[in-house]
Amino acid sequence: MIKLMVDGVFFQINNTGIARVWKSIIEILAESGQYEILFLDRGNAPQIKGVYYIPFPRNLFSQCAADSFLIQELCDYYQIDVFTSTYYTTPVTTPMVLMVHDMIPELFDFDLTQRAWMEKDIAISYAQRYLSNSYNTRNDLLDFYPEIAIEKVNVAHCGVDESVFYVRDEHEINLFRKRFLLDREYFLFVGSRVQHNNYKNSQLFFNALIRMPKVEFDVFCVGGEKEIEAEIISLLPDGVRCFRVELTDDELALAYGGALALVYPSLYEGFGMPVIEAMASGCPVITTHNGSLVEAAGNAACLISGESVVEMCEALEKIQDEEYRKLLKAKGLVHSHHFRWQGMADALGEQLELLVQEDKRGIYDHYFTEWKALRSLQASVDYIR
């Protein structure tokens, strides 16, 4: 049995899509019986049967090298075979498989001198094997880190939890709509509407509303920024309401079920889970062919460039046609069945097992010695500062 340590650092930060990814695949790995899983709990950890939890200090992103040495102490104490992190933390001499979710900071001109993004660079540099959630993400990773051998990067798409995201009963959907005052048709937004350099591209949709001759629907935003942005409110035609709420996964599935469509005009995504979750819930999707979204959407969505207001207007008009919506619903349901968490868990497991075998052959021993010296130097600099 492989002893696997998982750093639950992402759960201390947020409970968004990355948290859903890790909870889903850890449940499968734990149930398989092939791994003894030890989980560093920095706060808000999901409770998963068969996982051993170790209380661990929150990551403040200021003493990251010292954090690595503390992780390594526990790896040594528990005789861990292999390590992985839910975000970008690292040990010092224990082999590591890193899941890379996207290369958004690198592609969209984030401030890469921020410590969190520097630690991402360190994690990518330290890891010996990788898993990416799309071929697009893998290609972007290799573009930025050409020294990584392509055979070291496995690819597995995210999955859909069919026990939550499925076509709901019409009566159930109507009760949901009544509870949230959704008394006319609505388009659905899920997640952030803005983000750095506006790569989420939501304003394309609201700019399109101005151009449309007749707008007889509302806008329902789930999650993302806590307040609807003033520039968005200013673009709403008379009589159009824009709501913003937090929902449970079960409620989100109902929101999908009642919507005219999910509008997801992002200019880049590492994968785009809302696309396949909407499809599994019987909701048509308007999205772009940017980043990995074409991998998530296949031929089952209304695809646009994400750059043309006229094109967005046409998509919004087209998707209100009942026959077209029925076609997209049928295609989406078939397409969403291809996305299962088991596949991602198997892909991660394959990387874990290969790395354990490589480590037993001692091929990383010299590397770990050199890395430990480097990380010690970083820890001393952090301490002095």
N, C-alpha and C positions, 0 to 999 in steps of 0.2 A: 504493500500500500504506500502511495506517495504522500509525504507530509507537505502540505501546501499551506503557506501563510498568505493571507489576503489583507492588505491594508484598506480599511473601510473609509479612507480619508474623504472620498467624495460625499459620503452621507453627512459629514459634518458641514459641508459647504452648501449642498442643495439637494432637492428631491426631484430633479427633472429627469430627462430621458436617459442620461448615463446611469443614474441610480436604478432605473427600471431594467436596463441591460444587465447590470451586475447582480441584482436580486434574482433575476430570472435564471441566469446561467449558474450562479452558485447553488441555487436550489437543485438544479439538475446534477451538478457535480457531487453534491452531498448525498443525493439519493442513489447515485450510481454505486456507492460503496468502494470505489477505487481510490478515494482520497480521504486522508485525515485533514480536515480543514480547520485551521486556526485563524481567527478573524480579529484584527486589531480594531477595537471599538473606540473611535474618537468622539462618539456622540451620534444619536439618531440611527443607529445600526438596525437593519431589518432583522427580525428574529426568524431564523431558519433552522429547521430541525436537523440535528446531526452536526451542527457547527459549534466549535468551542470558541467562546468569546474571551478576549483579553482586554481589560480596560487599558486605554492608552491615551497619552496627552494629546490635546488638540494641536493641529499643525498651525502655527502662527505665520508661516512663510517668512520667518526672519532668521531662525536658527536651523536651516534645512539640513546642513551637513551634520550637525549634532543629532538631529532627528534620525538621520540615516544610521548613525552609530548606535542609537538606542534600538532601532529596528533590528540591527545586526546582533545586538546582545540577545534579543529574544529569539532570533533565528538560531543562534548558537545554543541557547539554553534548551530549546525545544527540538533541536537537531532537525531543522527544516531542510527539506530537499530542494524546494523551489519556491520562489516568491512572485507575487503579482500585486499590483496596486490598482485601486479603482480610479486613481488619478495619476499624479506624476511624482510619487515618492519612491525612494530606492533604499535597498540595503547597501552593504559595502563589499561583501565577499560571497553572498549567496546568489546563485543564478536566478535570473529574472526574465519572465515573459511579460512584455508590455502590450496592452491593448491601446491602439491609436485610433481615436474616434474621429478626428478631423485635423486639418492643418489651417483652420480659419485664422488664428492670430498671425501666422506667417504670410498668408495670402492677402489679408486685408489690413495690413499696415498697423497692427496693434503695437503698442509700446513694448517691445521684446526685452527691454531692460527691467521691466517689472519682475520681481523675484519669482512669482508663480510661473511665468513663461520661461525664465532662465532654468527653473527646475524641470520644466518639460524638456528642454534641450538636454539637460543632464540625464534625465531618465531615458531618453532616446539613445543617447551616447552610451549609457551603461548597459542597457538591456542586451541580451544575447539572441532572443527570438521575439517575434512580434505577431500580433493579430490585428488586422484592420477590418472595419465593418463594411467596406466597399472596395471595389477595384479602383475607383477614383481616388479614395483616400490613400490606398497603397501607392498609387502612381505619384500622388503629391508628396507622400513621405519620401519616396525614392528620389524625387526631383530635388528635394531639400537636403537629403542625406544619401548621396550617390555611393558612399562607402558601404552602405548596407547591401548585402547580397540579397537578390530578389527571392532566393529559395528560403531565406530566413523569415519571410513575411507571408503568413497565411491570411486568407481572406474568407470571411463569413458574414453574410448579411444578418441584420437584426431580425428578430422574430415578432410574432403577434401572439398574445395570450388569448386563445379562443374561448377561454372560460369567462372572459370579460368583454372582449370585442367581437360581437356577433350581431346579427340582425335581430333587433328587439321587436317585441309585440307593439302594435300600433297604439293600443290602449295605454301601455306603459310610457310610450313616447309622449302621448297627449297629456298625461299627468305631469310629466317633466316640463313640458312647454307651459302648462298652466302655472306651475310653481314658479317659473322664472319669467312670467309675463310675456312669453313669446307668442303673441296672439296673431302674428302674421309671418310670412315666409322670412327666412334669414339665411345669410351666409355666415360661415364659421371661420374664425381665426384661432389657431392654437399656438401658444408659446409667445416668445418675444416678437414685438412688432417693429422694433427699431434696431438695436445693436450697433456696434462700432461700424462707421462708414456706411450705415444703412443697408448692410448686406441682406437683412431680412426683407427689405423691399416692400413693406406693406403699403407705403404711400402710393405705389402704382395703382393699387385697388381703389383707394380713396380719390385719387386724381381721375380715375375712370368714371366714378360716380357723377362728377361734374359734367362729363361729356355725354352721359346717357340721357336720352329724351324723357324717359319715364323710369322712376325708381320706386318700386312698390315692395321693398323688402327692408329688413333691419340687419344690423351687424352684431354678431355675438362673439366676443373675444374671451377666450379661456386662458388664464394664466398670463405670463409675460409681465410687463411693467404694471405696477399697481394702479396707475391712473392712465386713462385714455389721454394721449398726447394732445395738447392744445391745437397743434397744426392739423391733426386729424379731425378734431371736432369742427374746426373752421371749414373743412371741406365737405361736411355732410350736407346733402340737399335738405330742404325743408321737409319735415315730417319723418326723416330717417333717424331712428334711434340706434345708438351704439352702446352696448352693455359690455362690462368686463367683470368676470367672476372667477372664483376658484372652484374647481370641481373635483370630486373623487373620480377614480377611473371608471366606476360604474356609471356615474352621472355623465362623464365624458362620452361614453359609448351611446348614451341616450341622446346627447347633444348632436353627435354624428348622425344618428338615426333620423332626427327631425330636420336636419339642415338641407337647404337646396344643394349646397356643396361645401366642401372644405376649400378655402382659398389659401394657397401656400406658395407665394410668388418669390421665394428666396433666391438670391443670386448664387448661393453656395450652401451645401449641407454635407456633413460627413456621411450621413445616410438619409434621414428624414422619416423617422418612425410615424409621425402623424399621418403620413400618406397611406401606409399600409394598414394602420389601425382604423382609419376612416373607411377604407375599402372593405375591410373585414366586417365593419358595422353597417355596410350597405349605403355608404355615403359617396356620391360622386366627388371627384377631386379635380381642381384646377391647380396645376403646378408648372414649374419650368423644367427645361432640360439641362439646367446648370448643375455643376458638381455631380454628386451621386444620385440626384433626384430621378434621373432617367432610369437608373438601376432599380430604385424603389418603385417607380410608377409603371415601368414597362410600357405596354400599349393600352393600358387600362385607365388612363387619365386624359384630361384635356390639357395638352402640353403647349406652353407658350414660351416666348423668348425671355420674358421678364423685363424687357426694355421698351415696349411699345404700349402706350396708353390705349391706342386704337385697338390693338390686338387684345388687350384685357377687356375692353368694352365688348368686343365680339364674343369673347369666351363667356362673359357673364350673360349675354343675351342668349347664346347658343345653349348654355347649360340649363336655362329655364324651360327649354322645350322638353316636354314629358318623355317623348320617345327617346331622345338623346340621353336623358338622365337614366332611363331604364337600361339602355345599352351599356352605359358606363358602370352602373350598379352591377350588372351581370358580369361584365369583364373584371371588375374590381374584386368581386367575391372569388372568382376563379384564381385570379392573380395572387391574392393575399394568402391563399393556401400554400404557396411555395415558401413562405417565410415562417420558420419554426425555430424556437430557441434551442431545440435539441441540436440543430446543425451548428450553431455558434458554440454551444458547450462542447460538442465533439471536436471542433476545430481548435478551441483553446486547449482541450485535453491533449490533443495530438502534439501541440507545441510544448506543453508542460512535460510530457513523457519523453519527447526527443531531447529536450534540454537536460533532463535528469540523466539520460544515458550519456550525453556529451560530457556533462560535468564529471561523471564517474570515470571517464577516460582521462580526466585531468587537462583537457585542452584549453581551459580558461584560467588555470592556476597562475600563470605569470601575469595575465591581465588583471586578475583580482589583486595581486600584490601591488602592482603599479597604481591601480585605482584607489586602493586603501590609502596609499601615501598622498595622492592628490586630494582625496576627500578630507584627510587629516589636516592638510594645509588650509582647505576652505573652512573647516570648523574653527581653526585658530583665528583666522581673519574675522569670521563672524563674531567670535567671542571678544576680540579686541575692539571691534566696532561698537 
